[in-house]
Amino acid sequence: LLLVLVYEVHVYTGAKLGAETDANVYINLIGTRGDAGKRKLHRSKNNNIKFRHGQMDIFCIKAVSLGDLEKVLISHDGAGPGNGWFLDKIVIKHKEGKEAQEVVFPCNRWLGEYQDDGKTERELTANSKYFVKENLSQQWRVQVKTDGDSPEPQECKRTLVIYGSKGKSHELLLSPQTPGYVCFLPRATDEFIVETGDLGDVYKIRVSCDEVPGFEGWHLKSFHLEELHTKQELNFDCKCWLSLNRGDKELVKEFPAVNKDQKTLPVYKYVVSVHIGDRWGAETFANVYITLYGKRGDTGVRKLHTSLVKGRKFHRNKVDSFLVEAVSLSHLQKVVIGHDGEGYGAGMYLKMVTVKESQDSDKEWVFPLWNWLDTHLGLCETVCEIVTVGRRLTSSPKLPEIDMKLSSVWIMDITGSDLNNEDHPICLSFIFYGNLSHKKLPLQVTGKAIQIKDELANIGSIYKVQVTGPHRELEQPWHLDLLHMKHTGTNEEMYLAFDCWFNPNEDKCVELPALYADQEPLPVVEYAIHMHTGDLKKADATGEAYLCIQGEKSDSGKRWLNSRNSLISFARGQVDVFKIKAVYLGKLNQVLVGFKSLKKDEWFLEKIVIKEVLYPFSAHVFVHNDWINKHSKKDFVEVAIPLKETSVTSLLTKNFDTKSRGRWQMWVHCMQVPEDVPNIQVVVFGRKGKSPAQKVQNLNNNPFLLTVGDIGDITKVSFVLSGPCLGRGIKLHKLQLKDLDTKQELGFHTEAQCLFGEDGSETVTELAAVRPDKPPLREVLYSISVHTGTLPASGTDADVFITVFGEHGDSCKRRLRHSNLERGQVCISEMRAVDLGQLRKVLVEHHNVGYGAGWYLDQIVIRESDKTDGQYAFLCQQWLDSGVGDAQTERMLK
């Protein structure tokens, strides 16, 4: 008999402009036992008008117990513009027996025909469950003091999060109890009543303000919390600004609880470094956000806005560092990092994140990713969780004077969960891989911590550590926390955070890369192994099996496919998929497969396909096409299968949902702009043609619309100066394009770019489009030799213009910089342009009429400046003269 439960649904509408909706909203709750069916959310229990901007509405749904809630389907029927709805999240609370549960379904997206992807229905997945014990809710009186020099309060969401030993509160909104009342006036003390679950001993609070345009800030003096049942009181001496232009220029602050009984926790300014990879299109213009998680709580979501490193943030192959101030988190465990760039190319290629406790700390935690955060690449996600692989020194140790008589050793401390059984130690093997060979140290763990010393001689420089086991029956699971290694000779030191359980019935094999200050850690890669059993008579088999992948860097170690006391079956014509994690093995070259069957089964293994799930997206095929275990006398049969072929898939993994209509937003951000802003036109070139010239609306990073039409994939952008030359170039800081339909984003390398040359003497500047999956067209310096004929009066004083056409488009019209086009002379000038490919034709023209303006052109020869071969000659041998022959002053030369 299943109980009928009441599900309390808390719907949070976002605080974005136009987030609210008047549409009918429908919900379906889906759990492990089935779903509740589509229900309309009728009446909000706590608000007269539902789904308003920044509001939370509560609805009750009665349904037969659905088991663990896994998904929610949410939709609305609002058609037409203006009916979109921005849903922040849904929180569902219900009670079954003694256990009260709270499940969070994040959304943080639009549901609307004219926003985001145009969908009005979303499937949300459960993020986290909070089990809230019955009747253990707490009520707090919160008193907030604002300082005397705080500005008059502005419309701005202010929130509080309370952290305790048993958990943390939700974001508690600090808003007036009575409508129309103004809080946070200078010198005011405001009081709020808030409710939380049982938090245990409170150790910190976090206060934040929303980033709203024109917000001058809030000078916060203090917080006082009193729990209304237990009368527990807490004081927080704040005395700081929450403002983007005063104090620490932060809108989020954390404060430790001050108690007589326990010592106050320190506040750290964590240095968070974001390492962008060296890939095309690796950089991003998006806002990047991070949350740090430690053994003691988290920092909440923080925006990384001011880098300690000069130059544009999140640039290809750059490391940017940011300060994140928070109450000490103890040991860091993971980070969640994401950005708000939607669309292909709007993301970034993130190598890793490193975090240290302060600017002068000598150790840092390492969080490697080696992947894209982009809606259409790699993970196809813009947010991800990265677990730490450990800590490393921030700089290589200075080599001490080594006394040759003393042999130096590695001292290794291994810590894990309590194992209070001396009679049944856990037997593990630690295998240290060096660039010369490897060494295996068997180990018996009896307590919580154990120390071993070994020279690890003759294995060279360690690059990974592998742990296998347990090698004997285990009575209880055991958790391996950390391996700390320090070398007595070189002072090299690293902490490897294994953080994994060894369970009684499994043979586990885990590995982590060694962490050195001056080297990037090898990534831990997930390999998906597809075992293809042949479609032949009696091809299937049951037994025990293992495999070992061998690559150019090392091997994965023996990985068992069956657990210790059970067998595995391979069915005829079937593909079995296994996943293993290993430190990046480099190019794979063979796979060892071991198989043993008590029933003497023979197994026909057709092939093994191994896919590197993320790094760098390749599939390796190992073909066996033979029986294993046929007429074998041996206990275990092992076969080595060499690599047959490798295919690297194209990077663009997800197709665009919508079709482009050729409408792009453009951002141009320049420095050193003359007061009298020149008239600049922009032309966009694609694989199928080019756009008409359009005026650049502004140079100060405000987006404007470009209509480029159906020109295919964009290859380059040309800026053309109409009007007189400038006295000096305009420094280009940023150029960005975004497709309004597909949300695709294109970047451009603007590091050393000056529009119209350093000295402003050029009339055209071109930049190649950078996209993640193909190298951009290169920049070429063309040398142009203009040969004037030898007939009388062949020369001219006129301004001469030239346009060069090639397979990748044209150069736009350029003025030739020349000192003389005299009879019989060769005038050489240079032109910088994005590679035009094979040159096809040249248009040459001048606009002067009258006596002496006529010109007899013999030929134009063009080559790439740094190449001696491969020049193109365009013959003319005609007059360009309004008074001679056909009176033409422009000619197309082929």
Solvent accessible surface area in square Angstrom, and as a share of the most:
residue,aa,sasa,rsa
1,L,227,1.13
2,L,93,0.46
3,L,105,0.52
4,V,97,0.56
5,L,13,0.07
6,V,74,0.43
7,Y,0,0.00
8,E,50,0.22
9,V,0,0.00
10,H,11,0.05
11,V,0,0.00
12,Y,50,0.19
13,T,5,0.03
14,G,4,0.04
15,A,48,0.37
16,K,102,0.43
17,L,174,0.86
18,G,40,0.39
19,A,0,0.00
20,E,57,0.25
21,T,4,0.03
22,D,122,0.63
23,A,11,0.09
24,N,55,0.28
25,V,0,0.00
26,Y,54,0.20
27,I,1,0.00
28,N,20,0.10
29,L,1,0.00
30,I,45,0.23
31,G,6,0.06
32,T,83,0.48
33,R,130,0.48
34,G,34,0.33
35,D,77,0.40
36,A,16,0.13
37,G,28,0.27
38,K,137,0.58
39,R,80,0.29
40,K,73,0.31
41,L,2,0.01
42,H,123,0.55
43,R,205,0.75
44,S,16,0.10
45,K,132,0.56
46,N,70,0.36
47,N,44,0.23
48,N,160,0.82
49,I,113,0.57
50,K,50,0.21
51,F,1,0.01
52,R,69,0.25
53,H,93,0.42
54,G,34,0.33
55,Q,36,0.16
56,M,57,0.25
57,D,0,0.00
58,I,29,0.14
59,F,5,0.02
60,C,64,0.38
61,I,9,0.05
62,K,136,0.58
63,A,8,0.06
64,V,74,0.42
65,S,3,0.02
66,L,8,0.04
67,G,10,0.09
68,D,65,0.34
69,L,2,0.01
70,E,82,0.37
71,K,69,0.29
72,V,0,0.00
73,L,52,0.26
74,I,0,0.00
75,S,13,0.08
76,H,10,0.04
77,D,77,0.40
78,G,10,0.09
79,A,72,0.55
80,G,26,0.25
81,P,103,0.64
82,G,73,0.70
83,N,49,0.25
84,G,4,0.04
85,W,0,0.00
86,F,11,0.05
87,L,0,0.00
88,D,52,0.27
89,K,44,0.19
90,I,0,0.00
91,V,1,0.00
92,I,0,0.00
93,K,66,0.28
94,H,10,0.05
95,K,98,0.42
96,E,56,0.25
97,G,62,0.60
98,K,159,0.67
99,E,69,0.31
100,A,18,0.14
101,Q,25,0.11
102,E,16,0.07
103,V,0,0.00
104,V,16,0.09
105,F,0,0.00
106,P,59,0.37
107,C,16,0.09
108,N,99,0.51
109,R,99,0.36
110,W,38,0.13
111,L,0,0.00
112,G,1,0.01
113,E,90,0.40
114,Y,148,0.56
115,Q,54,0.24
116,D,39,0.20
117,D,45,0.23
118,G,30,0.29
119,K,108,0.46
120,T,38,0.22
121,E,85,0.38
122,R,21,0.07
123,E,101,0.45
124,L,8,0.04
125,T,82,0.48
126,A,32,0.25
127,N,99,0.51
128,S,41,0.26
129,K,77,0.33
130,Y,82,0.31
131,F,106,0.44
132,V,44,0.25
133,K,117,0.49
134,E,59,0.26
135,N,138,0.71
136,L,85,0.42
137,S,57,0.37
138,Q,23,0.10
139,Q,60,0.27
140,W,0,0.00
141,R,76,0.28
142,V,0,0.00
143,Q,59,0.26
144,V,0,0.00
145,K,94,0.40
146,T,2,0.01
147,D,36,0.19
148,G,22,0.21
149,D,90,0.47
150,S,6,0.04
151,P,22,0.14
152,E,119,0.53
153,P,34,0.22
154,Q,64,0.28
155,E,164,0.74
156,C,22,0.13
157,K,80,0.34
158,R,8,0.03
159,T,7,0.04
160,L,0,0.00
161,V,7,0.04
162,I,0,0.00
163,Y,4,0.02
164,G,5,0.05
165,S,80,0.51
166,K,142,0.60
167,G,34,0.33
168,K,78,0.33
169,S,8,0.05
170,H,62,0.28
171,E,105,0.47
172,L,19,0.09
173,L,86,0.43
174,L,6,0.03
175,S,49,0.32
176,P,53,0.33
177,Q,118,0.52
178,T,82,0.48
179,P,135,0.85
180,G,78,0.75
181,Y,125,0.48
182,V,81,0.47
183,C,11,0.07
184,F,13,0.05
185,L,70,0.35
186,P,35,0.22
187,R,191,0.70
188,A,26,0.20
189,T,74,0.43
190,D,6,0.03
191,E,87,0.39
192,F,5,0.02
193,I,78,0.40
194,V,14,0.08
195,E,104,0.47
196,T,11,0.06
197,G,26,0.25
198,D,35,0.18
199,L,4,0.02
200,G,16,0.15
201,D,93,0.48
202,V,2,0.01
203,Y,29,0.11
204,K,1,0.00
205,I,0,0.00
206,R,17,0.06
207,V,0,0.00
208,S,21,0.13
209,C,8,0.05
210,D,53,0.27
211,E,95,0.43
212,V,50,0.29
213,P,139,0.87
214,G,64,0.62
215,F,19,0.08
216,E,86,0.38
217,G,5,0.05
218,W,1,0.00
219,H,27,0.12
220,L,0,0.00
221,K,87,0.37
222,S,27,0.17
223,F,1,0.01
224,H,42,0.19
225,L,0,0.00
226,E,24,0.11
227,E,1,0.00
228,L,40,0.20
229,H,129,0.58
230,T,92,0.54
231,K,127,0.54
232,Q,59,0.26
233,E,98,0.44
234,L,3,0.01
235,N,87,0.44
236,F,1,0.01
237,D,97,0.50
238,C,11,0.07
239,K,132,0.56
240,C,24,0.14
241,W,37,0.13
242,L,0,0.00
243,S,0,0.00
244,L,63,0.31
245,N,99,0.51
246,R,93,0.34
247,G,62,0.59
248,D,70,0.36
249,K,100,0.43
250,E,39,0.18
251,L,17,0.08
252,V,25,0.14
253,K,10,0.04
254,E,3,0.01
255,F,17,0.07
256,P,21,0.13
257,A,8,0.06
258,V,82,0.47
259,N,44,0.22
260,K,201,0.85
261,D,128,0.66
262,Q,87,0.39
263,K,180,0.76
264,T,59,0.34
265,L,37,0.18
266,P,63,0.40
267,V,62,0.35
268,Y,62,0.24
269,K,86,0.37
270,Y,0,0.00
271,V,7,0.04
272,V,0,0.00
273,S,14,0.09
274,V,0,0.00
275,H,20,0.09
276,I,1,0.01
277,G,0,0.00
278,D,82,0.43
279,R,69,0.25
280,W,86,0.30
281,G,6,0.06
282,A,0,0.00
283,E,14,0.06
284,T,5,0.03
285,F,46,0.19
286,A,15,0.12
287,N,62,0.32
288,V,1,0.01
289,Y,69,0.26
290,I,1,0.01
291,T,9,0.05
292,L,0,0.00
293,Y,66,0.25
294,G,9,0.08
295,K,131,0.55
296,R,70,0.26
297,G,24,0.23
298,D,8,0.04
299,T,0,0.00
300,G,10,0.10
301,V,103,0.59
302,R,12,0.04
303,K,59,0.25
304,L,4,0.02
305,H,50,0.22
306,T,87,0.51
307,S,22,0.14
308,L,87,0.43
309,V,62,0.35
310,K,188,0.80
311,G,62,0.59
312,R,40,0.15
313,K,65,0.28
314,F,3,0.01
315,H,20,0.09
316,R,59,0.22
317,N,88,0.45
318,K,36,0.15
319,V,63,0.36
320,D,1,0.00
321,S,17,0.11
322,F,3,0.01
323,L,56,0.28
324,V,5,0.03
325,E,27,0.12
326,A,0,0.00
327,V,0,0.00
328,S,7,0.04
329,L,0,0.00
330,S,36,0.23
331,H,79,0.35
332,L,5,0.03
333,Q,76,0.34
334,K,54,0.23
335,V,0,0.00
336,V,38,0.22
337,I,0,0.00
338,G,5,0.05
339,H,14,0.06
340,D,78,0.40
341,G,8,0.08
342,E,67,0.30
343,G,3,0.03
344,Y,6,0.02
345,G,12,0.11
346,A,0,0.00
347,G,1,0.01
348,M,0,0.00
349,Y,8,0.03
350,L,0,0.00
351,K,23,0.10
352,M,3,0.01
353,V,0,0.00
354,T,3,0.02
355,V,0,0.00
356,K,39,0.17
357,E,44,0.20
358,S,37,0.24
359,Q,111,0.49
360,D,130,0.68
361,S,26,0.17
362,D,86,0.44
363,K,36,0.15
364,E,21,0.10
365,W,10,0.03
366,V,0,0.00
367,F,0,0.00
368,P,17,0.11
369,L,33,0.17
370,W,34,0.12
371,N,1,0.01
372,W,1,0.00
373,L,0,0.00
374,D,0,0.00
375,T,32,0.18
376,H,15,0.06
377,L,0,0.00
378,G,14,0.13
379,L,57,0.28
380,C,36,0.22
381,E,96,0.43
382,T,32,0.19
383,V,80,0.46
384,C,17,0.10
385,E,98,0.44
386,I,8,0.04
387,V,81,0.47
388,T,11,0.06
389,V,11,0.06
390,G,2,0.02
391,R,41,0.15
392,R,15,0.05
393,L,18,0.09
394,T,45,0.26
395,S,80,0.52
396,S,56,0.36
397,P,32,0.20
398,K,184,0.78
399,L,132,0.65
400,P,56,0.35
401,E,171,0.77
402,I,84,0.43
403,D,70,0.36
404,M,171,0.76
405,K,183,0.77
406,L,132,0.66
407,S,84,0.54
408,S,38,0.24
409,V,33,0.19
410,W,23,0.08
411,I,45,0.23
412,M,0,0.00
413,D,44,0.23
414,I,2,0.01
415,T,48,0.28
416,G,0,0.00
417,S,33,0.21
418,D,88,0.46
419,L,7,0.04
420,N,134,0.68
421,N,40,0.20
422,E,134,0.60
423,D,117,0.61
424,H,88,0.39
425,P,17,0.11
426,I,1,0.01
427,C,15,0.09
428,L,0,0.00
429,S,2,0.02
430,F,0,0.00
431,I,16,0.08
432,F,0,0.00
433,Y,15,0.06
434,G,7,0.07
435,N,104,0.53
436,L,131,0.65
437,S,56,0.36
438,H,103,0.46
439,K,71,0.30
440,K,118,0.50
441,L,21,0.11
442,P,108,0.68
443,L,14,0.07
444,Q,99,0.44
445,V,1,0.01
446,T,47,0.27
447,G,27,0.26
448,K,117,0.50
449,A,70,0.54
450,I,41,0.21
451,Q,97,0.43
452,I,34,0.17
453,K,125,0.53
454,D,28,0.15
455,E,86,0.39
456,L,8,0.04
457,A,50,0.39
458,N,134,0.69
459,I,4,0.02
460,G,35,0.34
461,S,59,0.38
462,I,5,0.02
463,Y,47,0.18
464,K,0,0.00
465,V,0,0.00
466,Q,1,0.01
467,V,0,0.00
468,T,22,0.13
469,G,2,0.02
470,P,0,0.00
471,H,90,0.40
472,R,125,0.46
473,E,114,0.51
474,L,14,0.07
475,E,109,0.49
476,Q,65,0.29
477,P,65,0.41
478,W,1,0.00
479,H,25,0.11
480,L,0,0.00
481,D,49,0.26
482,L,41,0.20
483,L,0,0.00
484,H,40,0.18
485,M,0,0.00
486,K,76,0.32
487,H,24,0.11
488,T,69,0.40
489,G,7,0.07
490,T,38,0.22
491,N,61,0.31
492,E,36,0.16
493,E,18,0.08
494,M,0,0.00
495,Y,36,0.14
496,L,0,0.00
497,A,20,0.15
498,F,18,0.08
499,D,85,0.44
500,C,18,0.11
501,W,126,0.44
502,F,0,0.00
503,N,58,0.30
504,P,37,0.23
505,N,74,0.38
506,E,47,0.21
507,D,50,0.26
508,K,52,0.22
509,C,15,0.09
510,V,31,0.18
511,E,9,0.04
512,L,19,0.09
513,P,1,0.00
514,A,7,0.06
515,L,1,0.00
516,Y,24,0.09
517,A,18,0.14
518,D,109,0.57
519,Q,99,0.44
520,E,85,0.38
521,P,5,0.03
522,L,42,0.21
523,P,8,0.05
524,V,51,0.29
525,V,5,0.03
526,E,48,0.21
527,Y,0,0.00
528,A,8,0.06
529,I,0,0.00
530,H,37,0.17
531,M,0,0.00
532,H,40,0.18
533,T,3,0.02
534,G,2,0.02
535,D,99,0.51
536,L,76,0.38
537,K,165,0.70
538,K,168,0.71
539,A,0,0.00
540,D,69,0.36
541,A,4,0.03
542,T,35,0.20
543,G,1,0.01
544,E,40,0.18
545,A,0,0.00
546,Y,13,0.05
547,L,0,0.00
548,C,13,0.08
549,I,0,0.00
550,Q,46,0.20
551,G,12,0.11
552,E,115,0.51
553,K,88,0.37
554,S,17,0.11
555,D,32,0.17
556,S,0,0.00
557,G,9,0.09
558,K,106,0.45
559,R,19,0.07
560,W,79,0.28
561,L,23,0.11
562,N,14,0.07
563,S,55,0.36
564,R,58,0.21
565,N,108,0.56
566,S,52,0.34
567,L,93,0.46
568,I,27,0.14
569,S,69,0.44
570,F,0,0.00
571,A,39,0.30
572,R,120,0.44
573,G,44,0.42
574,Q,83,0.37
575,V,64,0.37
576,D,26,0.13
577,V,77,0.44
578,F,38,0.16
579,K,126,0.54
580,I,18,0.09
581,K,121,0.51
582,A,0,0.00
583,V,1,0.01
584,Y,38,0.14
585,L,0,0.00
586,G,1,0.01
587,K,143,0.61
588,L,2,0.01
589,N,74,0.38
590,Q,54,0.24
591,V,0,0.00
592,L,32,0.16
593,V,0,0.00
594,G,0,0.00
595,F,0,0.00
596,K,42,0.18
597,S,7,0.05
598,L,134,0.67
599,K,146,0.62
600,K,147,0.62
601,D,33,0.17
602,E,56,0.25
603,W,0,0.00
604,F,24,0.10
605,L,0,0.00
606,E,59,0.27
607,K,56,0.24
608,I,0,0.00
609,V,16,0.09
610,I,0,0.00
611,K,88,0.37
612,E,7,0.03
613,V,54,0.31
614,L,53,0.27
615,Y,37,0.14
616,P,49,0.31
617,F,22,0.09
618,S,8,0.05
619,A,14,0.11
620,H,7,0.03
621,V,24,0.14
622,F,0,0.00
623,V,52,0.30
624,H,41,0.18
625,N,89,0.45
626,D,70,0.36
627,W,61,0.21
628,I,1,0.01
629,N,18,0.09
630,K,91,0.39
631,H,151,0.68
632,S,32,0.20
633,K,197,0.83
634,K,142,0.60
635,D,102,0.53
636,F,54,0.22
637,V,21,0.12
638,E,87,0.39
639,V,30,0.17
640,A,56,0.43
641,I,2,0.01
642,P,88,0.56
643,L,55,0.27
644,K,142,0.60
645,E,101,0.45
646,T,63,0.37
647,S,60,0.39
648,V,106,0.61
649,T,80,0.47
650,S,83,0.53
651,L,27,0.13
652,L,59,0.30
653,T,70,0.41
654,K,85,0.36
655,N,128,0.66
656,F,67,0.28
657,D,108,0.56
658,T,68,0.39
659,K,174,0.74
660,S,49,0.31
661,R,160,0.58
662,G,6,0.05
663,R,78,0.28
664,W,15,0.05
665,Q,52,0.23
666,M,0,0.00
667,W,42,0.15
668,V,0,0.00
669,H,48,0.21
670,C,10,0.06
671,M,83,0.37
672,Q,91,0.41
673,V,53,0.30
674,P,48,0.30
675,E,182,0.82
676,D,126,0.65
677,V,92,0.53
678,P,23,0.15
679,N,66,0.34
680,I,3,0.02
681,Q,43,0.19
682,V,0,0.00
683,V,11,0.07
684,V,0,0.00
685,F,3,0.01
686,G,11,0.11
687,R,131,0.48
688,K,138,0.58
689,G,34,0.33
690,K,103,0.44
691,S,4,0.02
692,P,90,0.57
693,A,59,0.46
694,Q,40,0.18
695,K,102,0.43
696,V,9,0.05
697,Q,112,0.50
698,N,33,0.17
699,L,15,0.07
700,N,96,0.49
701,N,50,0.26
702,N,82,0.42
703,P,63,0.40
704,F,17,0.07
705,L,95,0.47
706,L,1,0.00
707,T,70,0.40
708,V,6,0.03
709,G,35,0.33
710,D,118,0.61
711,I,10,0.05
712,G,31,0.30
713,D,65,0.34
714,I,4,0.02
715,T,10,0.06
716,K,2,0.01
717,V,0,0.00
718,S,0,0.00
719,F,1,0.00
720,V,32,0.18
721,L,10,0.05
722,S,48,0.31
723,G,51,0.49
724,P,119,0.75
725,C,47,0.28
726,L,30,0.15
727,G,78,0.75
728,R,143,0.52
729,G,2,0.02
730,I,0,0.00
731,K,74,0.32
732,L,1,0.01
733,H,62,0.28
734,K,25,0.11
735,L,0,0.00
736,Q,11,0.05
737,L,1,0.00
738,K,28,0.12
739,D,1,0.01
740,L,59,0.29
741,D,26,0.14
742,T,13,0.08
743,K,50,0.21
744,Q,19,0.08
745,E,13,0.06
746,L,1,0.01
747,G,11,0.11
748,F,5,0.02
749,H,55,0.25
750,T,4,0.03
751,E,107,0.48
752,A,93,0.72
753,Q,37,0.16
754,C,23,0.14
755,L,0,0.00
756,F,0,0.00
757,G,14,0.13
758,E,138,0.62
759,D,81,0.42
760,G,0,0.00
761,S,32,0.20
762,E,44,0.20
763,T,23,0.13
764,V,1,0.01
765,T,11,0.07
766,E,8,0.03
767,L,5,0.02
768,A,17,0.13
769,A,5,0.04
770,V,4,0.02
771,R,16,0.06
772,P,8,0.05
773,D,44,0.23
774,K,76,0.32
775,P,94,0.59
776,P,28,0.18
777,L,38,0.19
778,R,122,0.45
779,E,85,0.38
780,V,5,0.03
781,L,50,0.25
782,Y,6,0.02
783,S,10,0.06
784,I,2,0.01
785,S,19,0.12
786,V,0,0.00
787,H,43,0.19
788,T,7,0.04
789,G,4,0.04
790,T,97,0.56
791,L,80,0.40
792,P,98,0.61
793,A,85,0.66
794,S,0,0.00
795,G,19,0.18
796,T,5,0.03
797,D,126,0.65
798,A,2,0.01
799,D,74,0.38
800,V,0,0.00
801,F,39,0.16
802,I,0,0.00
803,T,11,0.06
804,V,0,0.00
805,F,48,0.20
806,G,8,0.08
807,E,79,0.35
808,H,54,0.24
809,G,27,0.26
810,D,6,0.03
811,S,0,0.00
812,C,11,0.06
813,K,87,0.37
814,R,18,0.07
815,R,91,0.33
816,L,10,0.05
817,R,117,0.43
818,H,49,0.22
819,S,111,0.71
820,N,54,0.28
821,L,1,0.01
822,E,82,0.37
823,R,139,0.51
824,G,43,0.41
825,Q,84,0.37
826,V,72,0.41
827,C,11,0.06
828,I,116,0.59
829,S,11,0.07
830,E,106,0.48
831,M,8,0.04
832,R,118,0.43
833,A,2,0.01
834,V,3,0.02
835,D,20,0.11
836,L,0,0.00
837,G,20,0.20
838,Q,109,0.49
839,L,14,0.07
840,R,147,0.54
841,K,60,0.25
842,V,0,0.00
843,L,34,0.17
844,V,0,0.00
845,E,12,0.05
846,H,1,0.00
847,H,108,0.48
848,N,64,0.33
849,V,116,0.67
850,G,49,0.47
851,Y,229,0.87
852,G,50,0.48
853,A,11,0.08
854,G,8,0.08
855,W,0,0.00
856,Y,36,0.14
857,L,0,0.00
858,D,41,0.21
859,Q,39,0.17
860,I,0,0.00
861,V,17,0.10
862,I,0,0.00
863,R,78,0.28
864,E,28,0.12
865,S,35,0.22
866,D,129,0.67
867,K,91,0.39
868,T,132,0.77
869,D,101,0.52
870,G,60,0.57
871,Q,111,0.49
872,Y,66,0.25
873,A,62,0.48
874,F,7,0.03
875,L,106,0.53
876,C,17,0.10
877,Q,99,0.44
878,Q,81,0.36
879,W,58,0.20
880,L,0,0.00
881,D,21,0.11
882,S,46,0.30
883,G,67,0.65
884,V,61,0.35
885,G,79,0.76
886,D,85,0.44
887,A,52,0.41
888,Q,82,0.37
889,T,33,0.19
890,E,84,0.38
891,R,36,0.13
892,M,85,0.38
893,L,8,0.04
894,K,166,0.70
